[in-house]
């Protein structure tokens, strides 16, 4: 398997998981003609990269896209208003 095909498989899986597809593992296996074990290796890689998180255990395990929170700090200024903060973001 080439690096390009691995990237294509992972991109497909991210799209499938993000769209709420019921069984993204089966879809990837059928679409790319790879084994369930190969799909699981790609899932483990995506989890290790922080792109997805696993939910549940064993047969009930599912995957969701990982979320991130962005924070910013602003020095206090008497003239600082919410609209100024939103404009600076």
Long-range contacts (C-beta under 8 A, 24 or more apart in sequence): 1-34, 1-38, 5-32, 6-42, 8-32, 9-34, 9-39, 9-42, 10-42, 10-45, 10-46, 10-51, 13-39, 13-42, 13-43, 13-46, 14-46, 14-51, 14-52, 14-65, 17-52, 17-63, 17-64, 17-65, 18-65, 24-63
